[in-house]
Amino acid sequence: MNEIYLSRKDLQAIQKFLDSFPDRDVVLITSDSSSGIGSIVKASVIGTIVDGHVVTVSKDIVDESGW
């Protein structure tokens, strides 16, 4: 089992990101630890409509700038 530690600030950033897409109720959280230093955590909203196109929108929640 993989574990991801998120701070309150990270959780608030995820909630704020999801709130930007009122037609979506689900956010996908992914973690990439291939750098060997730490994990990059992304939030993605899948299948939202932007300018008439169905798209996936992603945002870095935790990246190397916070290490």
Buried (B, 14 or more C-beta within 10 A) or exposed (E): EEEEEBEEEBEEBBEEBBEEBEEBEEBEEEBEEEEEEBBBBBBBBEEBEEEEEEEEBBBEBBEEEEE
